[in-house]
Amino acid sequence: MSSVDLSQIKQLPVSERVALVEDIWDSIAEDSARVEVPDWHRKVLRERLAKYRGQSDVGRPWPEVRKRIEQGQ
């Protein structure tokens, strides 16, 4: 693993640091198949999905949500 000088990164303007983070995130996304998901993450996701599916009255259709956002509500 190569070494990165954090002090040099901290000297960059915020906009450049944000761009750097975006570039790093994009590079991770390109290799997402190689990122291992811990078992506890899978468990939490299964629990949340089961809870969501058990509550049919929760949530709104996307067109309705989008309309509310566009109207500034």
C-alpha positions in Angstrom: 0.0 0.0 0.0 1.3 3.4 -0.9 1.6 6.1 1.7 -0.4 9.3 1.4 0.6 12.4 3.2 -2.5 13.6 5.0 -1.0 16.9 5.9 -0.7 17.7 2.2 -4.3 16.7 1.6 -5.4 19.0 4.4 -3.7 21.9 2.7 -5.9 21.5 -0.4 -8.9 23.7 -0.8 -12.1 22.0 0.4 -13.5 21.7 -3.1 -10.3 19.8 -4.2 -10.6 17.5 -1.1 -14.2 16.8 -2.0 -13.2 16.0 -5.6 -10.5 13.7 -4.2 -13.0 11.9 -2.0 -15.3 11.5 -5.0 -12.5 10.0 -7.1 -11.6 7.6 -4.3 -15.2 6.6 -3.9 -15.6 6.0 -7.6 -12.5 3.8 -7.6 -14.0 1.7 -4.8 -17.4 1.5 -6.7 -15.5 0.1 -9.7 -14.2 -2.7 -7.6 -17.5 -3.2 -5.6 -17.7 -6.9 -6.4 -14.5 -7.3 -4.4 -15.8 -5.5 -1.3 -16.9 -8.0 1.2 -20.1 -7.3 3.1 -19.9 -8.4 6.7 -22.5 -10.9 7.9 -23.9 -8.4 10.5 -24.6 -6.0 7.6 -26.5 -8.7 5.8 -28.5 -9.5 9.0 -29.4 -5.8 9.5 -30.5 -5.5 5.9 -32.7 -8.7 6.1 -34.3 -7.4 9.3 -35.0 -4.0 7.8 -36.4 -5.5 4.6 -38.7 -7.8 6.6 -39.9 -4.8 8.7 -40.5 -2.8 5.5 -42.4 -5.6 3.8 -44.6 -6.1 6.9 -45.7 -2.4 6.9 -47.7 -1.9 3.7 -48.9 1.5 4.8 -45.3 2.9 5.0 -43.8 4.9 2.2 -45.2 6.7 -0.8 -44.9 6.1 -4.6 -42.0 7.9 -6.3 -44.2 10.2 -8.5 -45.9 11.5 -5.3 -42.7 12.1 -3.5 -41.1 13.8 -6.5 -44.2 16.1 -6.9 -44.0 17.1 -3.2 -40.2 17.8 -3.5 -40.8 19.9 -6.7 -43.5 21.9 -4.9 -41.2 22.5 -2.0 -43.3 20.7 0.6 
